[in-house]
Amino acid sequence: MGSFYSKNIFILLFILAAMIIAGCAKGQNTQILENPCSNLDNTDEKYNCMINLASQRMDKSICGQIDDSQFKDSCYAKFAFQAKDVPSCEQISLLEKKDSCYFSVAAAKKDLLACAAIKSQVMRESCYQVIAQQTNDIALCERITIDDIKNECYASVKKDDSYCIEIDNPEIKDVCYQTVGIANRNIVICQKIQDAGKQATCSKRASMGKTYQ
């Protein structure tokens, strides 16, 4: 009789141990399924995985689980752009990256309030210029106080290269001629660009319309 009970107790303990092991394995598999990045040993790879996972699942709470501030900022920035979510930009700690986030979301949404949240004056007014060009709204150019950006704004909306002449900054001037040259399919305007690369790109794209006037 004693050996019978002992045998049964042994069997029950064996079954119980098997159930516990199976339960632990199931828990580990569930954890991996919920966060496939958790089994990565390399920290950078783990954080990059979490950045991609947050965007794939459209779940920015994953960004909050990242300990490194730079990776966390990158996570919120990527999520904000894909979800067109301005509040995600607010959670970025580095000011420059936060401004860039506002800019990218503003351009994607044509959102003037996102432009207004940008601290850098140059980037904020460039943001207005981009949306003015996107919406063909000349009134937005009036919000710009920096002369070079304002002239670029008028040129891009009106498609008039005469405003480009007034620009002092050579890089902005080249971009201005490039924008207007491509918009008007006018190779002559492209030839006013000083940067060889930009001039070649402008001429190639403008030549599709072959306007030489």
The 8 nearest C-alpha neighbors of each residue, nearest first, counted from 0:
[[1, 3, 2, 4, 5, 6, 7, 8],
 [2, 0, 4, 3, 5, 6, 7, 8],
 [1, 3, 5, 0, 4, 6, 7, 8],
 [4, 2, 0, 6, 1, 5, 7, 8],
 [5, 3, 7, 1, 6, 2, 8, 0],
 [4, 6, 2, 8, 3, 7, 1, 9],
 [5, 7, 9, 3, 4, 8, 2, 10],
 [8, 6, 10, 4, 9, 5, 11, 3],
 [7, 9, 11, 5, 10, 6, 4, 12],
 [10, 8, 6, 12, 7, 11, 13, 5],
 [9, 11, 13, 7, 8, 12, 14, 6],
 [12, 10, 8, 14, 13, 9, 15, 7],
 [13, 11, 15, 9, 14, 10, 16, 8],
 [12, 14, 10, 16, 11, 15, 9, 17],
 [15, 13, 17, 11, 12, 16, 18, 10],
 [14, 16, 12, 18, 17, 13, 11, 19],
 [17, 15, 19, 13, 18, 14, 12, 20],
 [16, 18, 14, 20, 15, 19, 21, 13],
 [19, 17, 21, 15, 16, 20, 22, 14],
 [20, 18, 22, 16, 21, 17, 23, 15],
 [21, 19, 23, 17, 22, 18, 24, 16],
 [22, 20, 18, 24, 19, 23, 17, 25],
 [21, 23, 19, 25, 20, 24, 18, 26],
 [22, 24, 26, 20, 25, 21, 19, 27],
 [25, 23, 27, 21, 26, 22, 28, 20],
 [26, 24, 22, 28, 23, 27, 29, 21],
 [27, 25, 23, 29, 24, 28, 22, 30],
 [26, 28, 30, 24, 29, 25, 23, 31],
 [27, 29, 25, 31, 30, 26, 32, 24],
 [30, 28, 32, 26, 27, 31, 33, 25],
 [29, 31, 27, 33, 32, 28, 34, 26],
 [32, 30, 35, 34, 28, 29, 33, 27],
 [31, 33, 29, 30, 34, 35, 28, 27],
 [34, 32, 30, 31, 29, 35, 28, 36],
 [33, 35, 31, 36, 32, 37, 30, 49],
 [36, 34, 31, 37, 32, 33, 38, 30],
 [35, 37, 34, 45, 38, 39, 48, 49],
 [38, 36, 35, 39, 34, 31, 45, 30],
 [37, 39, 36, 40, 35, 31, 45, 34],
 [40, 38, 45, 37, 36, 41, 44, 42],
 [41, 39, 42, 38, 45, 44, 37, 43],
 [42, 40, 44, 43, 39, 45, 46, 38],
 [41, 43, 45, 44, 40, 46, 39, 47],
 [44, 42, 46, 45, 41, 47, 48, 70],
 [45, 43, 47, 41, 42, 46, 48, 39],
 [44, 46, 42, 48, 43, 39, 36, 47],
 [45, 47, 49, 43, 48, 44, 42, 50],
 [48, 46, 50, 44, 49, 45, 43, 51],
 [47, 49, 45, 51, 46, 50, 36, 44],
 [48, 50, 52, 46, 47, 51, 53, 36],
 [51, 49, 74, 47, 53, 48, 52, 46],
 [50, 52, 48, 54, 49, 53, 55, 47],
 [51, 53, 49, 55, 54, 50, 56, 48],
 [52, 54, 58, 50, 56, 59, 51, 61],
 [55, 53, 57, 78, 51, 52, 56, 50],
 [56, 54, 52, 57, 53, 51, 58, 50],
 [55, 57, 58, 53, 54, 52, 59, 51],
 [58, 56, 54, 53, 55, 59, 78, 82],
 [57, 59, 53, 56, 60, 61, 54, 55],
 [58, 60, 61, 62, 53, 57, 78, 75],
 [59, 61, 63, 62, 58, 64, 53, 57],
 [60, 62, 59, 64, 63, 53, 58, 49],
 [63, 61, 59, 60, 64, 74, 65, 71],
 [62, 64, 60, 61, 65, 71, 59, 66],
 [63, 65, 61, 62, 66, 60, 71, 49],
 [66, 64, 63, 71, 62, 67, 46, 70],
 [65, 67, 68, 64, 71, 63, 70, 46],
 [66, 68, 70, 69, 65, 71, 46, 72],
 [69, 67, 71, 70, 72, 66, 92, 65],
 [70, 68, 72, 71, 67, 73, 93, 92],
 [69, 71, 73, 72, 67, 68, 74, 46],
 [70, 72, 68, 74, 69, 73, 65, 62],
 [73, 71, 91, 69, 75, 74, 70, 68],
 [74, 72, 70, 76, 71, 75, 77, 69],
 [73, 75, 50, 71, 77, 72, 76, 62],
 [74, 76, 78, 72, 73, 77, 87, 79],
 [77, 75, 73, 79, 74, 78, 100, 72],
 [78, 76, 74, 80, 79, 75, 73, 81],
 [77, 79, 75, 81, 54, 76, 80, 82],
 [80, 78, 84, 76, 83, 82, 87, 77],
 [81, 79, 83, 77, 104, 78, 82, 76],
 [80, 82, 78, 83, 79, 77, 54, 84],
 [81, 83, 84, 79, 80, 78, 57, 54],
 [84, 82, 80, 79, 104, 81, 85, 108],
 [83, 85, 79, 82, 86, 87, 80, 104],
 [84, 86, 87, 88, 79, 83, 104, 101],
 [87, 85, 89, 88, 84, 90, 79, 83],
 [86, 88, 89, 79, 85, 90, 75, 84],
 [89, 87, 86, 90, 85, 91, 100, 97],
 [88, 90, 86, 87, 91, 97, 85, 92],
 [89, 91, 88, 87, 92, 75, 86, 72],
 [90, 92, 72, 97, 89, 88, 93, 75],
 [91, 93, 94, 90, 72, 97, 68, 96],
 [94, 92, 96, 95, 91, 97, 72, 69],
 [93, 95, 97, 96, 98, 92, 91, 118],
 [96, 94, 98, 97, 93, 99, 119, 100],
 [95, 97, 99, 98, 93, 94, 100, 91],
 [96, 98, 94, 100, 95, 99, 91, 88],
 [99, 97, 117, 101, 95, 100, 96, 94],
 [100, 98, 102, 96, 97, 101, 103, 95],
 [99, 101, 97, 103, 98, 102, 76, 88],
 [102, 100, 98, 104, 113, 99, 103, 105],
 [101, 103, 99, 105, 100, 104, 126, 114],
 [104, 102, 106, 100, 105, 101, 107, 99],
 [103, 105, 107, 101, 80, 83, 106, 102],
 [106, 104, 110, 102, 113, 108, 109, 107],
 [107, 105, 109, 103, 104, 108, 102, 130],
 [106, 108, 104, 105, 109, 103, 83, 80],
 [109, 107, 110, 105, 106, 104, 83, 103],
 [108, 110, 106, 105, 130, 107, 111, 133],
 [111, 109, 105, 108, 113, 112, 114, 106],
 [110, 112, 114, 113, 115, 109, 105, 127],
 [113, 111, 115, 114, 110, 116, 105, 117],
 [112, 114, 105, 116, 111, 115, 101, 110],
 [115, 113, 111, 112, 116, 123, 117, 126],
 [114, 116, 112, 113, 117, 111, 123, 118],
 [115, 117, 113, 114, 118, 112, 101, 98],
 [116, 118, 98, 123, 115, 114, 119, 101],
 [119, 117, 120, 116, 98, 123, 115, 122],
 [118, 120, 122, 121, 117, 123, 98, 95],
 [121, 119, 123, 122, 124, 118, 117, 125],
 [122, 120, 124, 123, 119, 125, 145, 148],
 [121, 123, 125, 119, 120, 124, 126, 117],
 [124, 122, 126, 120, 117, 125, 114, 121],
 [123, 125, 127, 126, 121, 143, 122, 120],
 [126, 124, 128, 122, 127, 123, 121, 129],
 [125, 127, 123, 129, 124, 128, 114, 122],
 [128, 126, 124, 130, 125, 129, 131, 139],
 [129, 127, 125, 131, 152, 126, 130, 132],
 [130, 128, 126, 132, 131, 127, 133, 125],
 [129, 131, 133, 127, 132, 128, 109, 134],
 [132, 130, 136, 128, 134, 135, 129, 133],
 [131, 133, 135, 156, 129, 130, 134, 155],
 [134, 132, 130, 131, 135, 129, 109, 136],
 [133, 135, 136, 131, 132, 130, 109, 156],
 [136, 134, 132, 131, 156, 133, 137, 130],
 [137, 135, 131, 134, 138, 139, 132, 156],
 [136, 138, 139, 140, 135, 156, 131, 153],
 [139, 137, 140, 136, 141, 142, 131, 135],
 [140, 138, 141, 137, 142, 131, 136, 127],
 [139, 141, 138, 142, 143, 137, 152, 149],
 [142, 140, 139, 143, 138, 149, 137, 144],
 [143, 141, 140, 139, 144, 127, 138, 124],
 [142, 144, 141, 124, 140, 149, 145, 148],
 [143, 145, 146, 142, 149, 141, 124, 148],
 [146, 144, 148, 147, 143, 149, 124, 121],
 [147, 145, 149, 148, 150, 144, 166, 143],
 [148, 146, 166, 150, 149, 145, 151, 167],
 [149, 147, 151, 150, 146, 145, 152, 125],
 [148, 150, 152, 146, 151, 147, 143, 140],
 [151, 149, 153, 152, 147, 162, 148, 146],
 [152, 150, 148, 154, 149, 175, 153, 155],
 [151, 153, 149, 128, 155, 150, 154, 140],
 [154, 152, 150, 156, 151, 155, 157, 149],
 [153, 155, 159, 151, 158, 157, 162, 152],
 [154, 156, 158, 152, 153, 157, 132, 179],
 [155, 157, 132, 153, 135, 158, 154, 152],
 [156, 158, 159, 154, 155, 153, 137, 135],
 [159, 157, 155, 179, 154, 156, 160, 182],
 [158, 160, 154, 157, 161, 162, 179, 155],
 [161, 159, 163, 162, 154, 179, 176, 158],
 [160, 162, 163, 159, 164, 154, 165, 150],
 [163, 161, 160, 150, 154, 164, 165, 159],
 [162, 164, 160, 165, 161, 166, 172, 175],
 [163, 165, 162, 166, 161, 160, 172, 167],
 [166, 164, 163, 162, 167, 150, 147, 161],
 [165, 167, 147, 163, 164, 172, 168, 150],
 [168, 166, 169, 165, 147, 172, 171, 164],
 [167, 169, 171, 170, 166, 172, 147, 173],
 [170, 168, 172, 171, 167, 173, 166, 193],
 [171, 169, 173, 172, 168, 174, 194, 175],
 [170, 172, 174, 168, 173, 169, 175, 166],
 [173, 171, 169, 175, 170, 174, 166, 163],
 [174, 172, 192, 170, 176, 175, 171, 177],
 [175, 173, 177, 171, 172, 176, 178, 170],
 [174, 176, 172, 178, 173, 177, 151, 163],
 [177, 175, 173, 179, 178, 174, 180, 189],
 [176, 178, 174, 180, 175, 201, 179, 189],
 [179, 177, 175, 181, 176, 180, 174, 182],
 [178, 180, 182, 158, 176, 181, 177, 183],
 [181, 179, 185, 188, 177, 189, 183, 182],
 [182, 180, 205, 184, 183, 178, 179, 201],
 [183, 181, 179, 180, 184, 178, 158, 205],
 [182, 184, 185, 180, 181, 179, 158, 205],
 [185, 183, 205, 181, 208, 210, 182, 180],
 [184, 186, 210, 180, 183, 187, 205, 188],
 [185, 187, 189, 202, 188, 211, 205, 190],
 [188, 186, 190, 189, 185, 211, 212, 191],
 [187, 189, 180, 190, 186, 191, 185, 176],
 [190, 188, 186, 180, 191, 187, 201, 198],
 [189, 191, 187, 188, 192, 198, 186, 202],
 [192, 190, 189, 188, 193, 176, 187, 198],
 [191, 193, 173, 198, 190, 189, 194, 176],
 [194, 192, 195, 191, 173, 198, 190, 169],
 [193, 195, 197, 196, 192, 198, 173, 170],
 [196, 194, 198, 197, 199, 193, 192, 200],
 [197, 195, 199, 198, 194, 200, 201, 193],
 [196, 198, 200, 199, 194, 195, 201, 192],
 [197, 199, 195, 201, 192, 196, 200, 189],
 [200, 198, 202, 196, 197, 201, 203, 195],
 [201, 199, 197, 203, 198, 202, 204, 196],
 [200, 202, 198, 204, 199, 177, 203, 189],
 [203, 201, 205, 199, 186, 200, 204, 189],
 [204, 202, 200, 206, 201, 205, 199, 207],
 [205, 203, 201, 206, 202, 207, 181, 200],
 [204, 206, 184, 181, 202, 207, 203, 185],
 [207, 205, 209, 208, 203, 204, 202, 184],
 [206, 208, 205, 209, 204, 203, 184, 210],
 [207, 209, 206, 184, 210, 205, 185, 204],
 [210, 208, 206, 207, 211, 184, 205, 185],
 [209, 211, 185, 184, 208, 212, 186, 206],
 [212, 210, 186, 185, 187, 209, 184, 206],
 [211, 210, 187, 185, 186, 188, 209, 184]]
